[in-house]
Amino acid sequence: MQKIKSLMARQGLKSPQESMADLSPVENLRIPSKEELRELREQPIDPQAEQEIIDSIEEVYYSSDSYDMVQHELQKLPPELNLQDLEEHRDKLKRQQSAVSKRVADLILEKQPAYVKELERVTSLQTNLQLAAVICTNARRQLSVSKEGFTEASLGLLANQRRRQLLTGLLKSLRTIKTLQRTDVRLSEMLEEEDYPGAIQLCLECQKAASTFKHYSCISELNSKLQDTLEQIEEQLDVALSKTCKHFDMAHYTKVQMAYSLLGKTQTAMDQLHMHFTQAIHNTVFQVVLGYVELCAGNADTKFQKMQYKDLCTHITPDSYIPCLTDLCKALWEVMLSYHRTMQWHDEHDREETTPAPDGGGASEADDSAVDRTYVKKKLEHGLSRIWQDVQLKVKVYILGTDMSTFKYDDFIVVLDVISRLMQVGEEFCGSRSEVLQESIKRQSVNYFKNYHRARLEELRMFLENETWELCPVKSNFSIAQLHEFKFMGHGRSPSVSPSRQAAAAAASRPAQEELSLFMQFTQEGNPFERPIENREEDMDDVLASNGYESEELEKSAYQDYDSDSDVADELKQDYVDEQTGDAPLKSVPRETMRGRKKSDYSLSKSSNAPILTNTTLNVIRLVGKYMQMMNILKPIAFDVIHCVSQLFDYYLYAVYTFFGRNDMYESSGLGLISSRLRTTLNRIQENLIDVESLGETSGVHGPVEDRKEKVPSPHLSQMVVLTNGSTLYGLAQRVVATESLVFLAEQFDSLQSHLDTMMPAAKKPFLQQFYSQTVSTASELRKPIYWIVAAKAIDYEQMLLLMAGVKWDIREIMSQHNVYVDVLLKEFEQFNKRLGDVSRHVRIPLAVSNVLWEHCIRLANRTLVEGYANVKKCSNEGRALMQLDFQQFLMKLEKMTDLRPIPDKEFVETYIKAYYLTENDMEQFIKNHREYSMKQLANLVNVCLGSHINKKARQKLLSAIDDIDRPKR
């Protein structure tokens, strides 16, 4: 390899790369000469052989021009050189070069015209480039001259103008920044003017402007200041929102809502509003109660301010209870009214905003607004029950914080009326039935009513024990509807509506107001809780009905007093006023005139229909009216009240029976004077209502203390009532007044049954039905035992038995003249009739009472006759005929004295007399069928018949039959 290189150096040969580098660009493109081309063409041409030679060229020769071909060939030489091989390889390379050159020559010849043409273009381009170089040189020289003479001055002016424009913009920006920094003053003014929407709009615009100049370093501090200002605005806006909870102002609330809408916090505002309402309720009730507590305490002690609301309520005094409750309800009404008006504002606002937009540009905003409206609507609807629940709980705590058991009746009715109206507000507010309020007022009412009822029962016992059972005259058209306590029934009131509102609704001058709700009536001004305090005197007849024992309202009571001054309260000594006709009371009529008028009135007693009642009866009726008022206002305690009403009647009935009807001798007569139903009623009353231990009766078992608290001692008849004087028919006048007043009371209870039934809970209605069927309906049955005692004492039945014992009955001839005992008995009846007439001049004796008295007297007389006939030892058929004659004479005279038909127990006497004629078999059947006769009477009947038509054997048989009948009784 070194030899070849040295050889090439000596010959001055270069490598192909070096040779190409020495050539100029034009020389590199040297074209073979014509002789070379001709030489190449003259060489023999074998295309196939030529192609094979070209194909035999190595690929490396087709690579880039920078490849060193010589180096490549030298590297291919073997380590040991062989000249022959080298020459062969050289010849091969030459052949390849010749083939390539020939191929190149062919291609050059083929492209020569295009080559020549292109070469001309290159030459032309070279000329043009030279010309352009000259032009550029000249232009540069001219530009240099222009720069020096014109461009530098003109561009300086332009630069200064541009700088001026930039400075002008900067000045404007600085002025804007200065204005932004001074907006806090304007914002404060707008907040003082309560222009919250304008303040927020200004603040948002400032923030937007500040974001435009955020590239200034001073703007970052301004942004922070604006954010603080916006937060301050939101705080003041929250305070402004809280003010609407107590006093709703439409313009003020509109500003607040617009402000929250600008902030995009409509839903947040609604959440905050409900929190403020809850807080307003708490703060309002606390401040109202605190004010009254501090006022009553009379000192400046601040310990009350630290108390919980529940503890604070326990410090309310009874005197301030009702004013505080009224103010409490007034304040809560303002809160609920504000909430109601808030809902109205949103309803009207929603209707205005539901109109569709003219274009679809604000579709997304409209959707967001619809979402907000839906949220607000649902939130407000849900908030109704929540607000009302908070109100109920606060009022409940206040109600239960004081023991109202010692309140006066009038005051307690006011409390019930206020709470009833509050429940009506709740019903109109959210449709609630106010279970919390009902339960709390029910607890207080039951507690109060038990104490009140206990006091009234004791008061009733005192009245009964001091009652002289004199007639309390009233006009013939007297009705309980004329009493103040029953005025509420005339208004057609509903038990669920407060009395004052019903009174207002009943006013003919305001018929349209009946259809208006409280929120519509008092939207702008007024308060539904103002009337009980302001119009208390006017509403007295309806709501604050008087206490029948203490109040001055009894000046218009429906009776006239002619009784002993020591037995009747002064309030009860007033004349009856017909409240329907407005007749004036006769206050100056002297007592003698009254007595004379009374006698003349009752001389026509058979046609007079004036009710028979006493002062105590009227008091019981008034109490029933008051109880019904309470029940009407507060329906949840209806059952407790009706139960107490039934106790009033029970006690009155038991007292009348105890005073005038209890007599063991006559009760055991076996004549069925007291029915089993009446006996059961009396036993029930004695067991459930009468405190037996207070009577001094010793019994082995005593009831629990709690049960005894519910009971009342049995009343005692006044010592001024004399029931042993025969000239007054043993207190018949007092007995009539007592018994018929009870019957009248029962009639009034019957008239009230439908009203009581509507108030009674469905589950408790059986109690009311049982009370009427087993107690009220038995009032008239007391006539029998009470008037029986009079009938038993009014006629001397023992004298008649003695006279009958002196009559000889075993006569042998028929007599045409009746016995003397018949005349004596009839004389007794005439005397009884006369005394009855004397009594009727003082007290009207109703026909039913007269019939009962005559029935008892006649029945006792007839049974005395049978008893007298049963005492006969011997009797003939003529004697039996005389008995019939005597009885017929008695009946004939008796029928002229009384209109009672048929004569009681007429068959009882006639059947006994006729039984004397019966045969043995008929007599035995008679004994079995007629259990109404005593064993003595039946035995005497058998003994008297012995010897006439009954032998000893038959007699023994009949006596055995009588003994068999009597044995089960023993």
CORRARA-V755805 format. One record per pair of residues at least 4 apart in sequence whose C-alpha atoms are under 6 Angstrom apart, sorted by the first residue. I is the first residue (numbers start at 0). J is the second residue. Records with the same first field share a line. If there is no record, write none. Layout:
I=J, J
This chain:
7=12
8=12
13=17, 18
22=26, 27
31=35
33=37
34=38
35=39
37=41
39=101
45=49
46=50
49=98
52=95
85=89
92=96
93=97
96=100
97=101
100=104
107=111
145=149
146=150
150=154
186=198
189=194, 198
190=194
195=258
196=200, 257, 258
205=209
213=218
218=222
232=236
241=275
243=247
244=276, 334, 337
245=333, 334
247=337
248=252
249=253
259=264, 265
260=265
268=272
275=279
279=283
285=289
286=290
292=296, 315
312=397, 400
313=400, 401
316=320
319=323
323=327
328=332
329=528
332=336
345=349
374=378
378=382
382=386
383=429
384=388
391=395, 436
395=436, 439
396=400
404=447
409=543
415=419
416=497
419=497
420=497
424=428
425=431
426=430, 431
434=438
436=440
437=441
440=444
441=445
443=447
444=448
445=449
447=451
448=452
449=453
455=459
460=714
462=466
464=714, 715, 716, 717
465=717
467=720
468=733
470=613
471=612, 613
472=558, 559
473=558
474=609
475=608, 609
480=485
481=578
483=540
484=544, 624, 625
485=624
487=541
494=631, 632
500=504
504=513
515=519
518=522
521=525, 526
530=534
531=535
538=542
539=543, 544
540=544
545=550, 552
546=550
547=618
553=570
554=573
555=576
556=575
557=575, 576
558=574, 575
559=573, 574, 575
560=572
574=584, 585
576=582, 584
577=581, 582
593=597
598=840
601=840, 843
602=840
604=843
611=739, 740
612=616, 740
627=631
630=634, 637
637=759
638=759
646=650
649=653
650=654
653=657
654=658
655=659
656=660
657=661
658=716
659=785
660=784, 785
672=783, 784
677=777
683=687
684=688
685=689
688=710
689=710, 711, 712, 713
690=710, 711, 712
692=696
693=712
722=729, 730
723=729
724=729
725=729
731=735
733=737
734=738
735=739
736=740
739=743
742=778, 779
745=775
752=756
759=764
765=769
769=773
770=774
771=775
772=776
782=786
783=787
786=852
787=791, 855
789=793
790=855, 856
794=827
800=867
802=820
803=867
808=874, 878
809=873, 874, 875, 878
810=877, 878
811=877
812=877
813=877
817=885
822=826
839=843, 844
850=854
853=857
854=858
855=859
858=903, 904
859=863
865=869, 908
869=936, 939
873=943
874=878
889=893
906=910
917=921, 922
918=922
921=925
925=929
934=938
935=939
939=943
945=949, 950
946=950
949=953
962=966
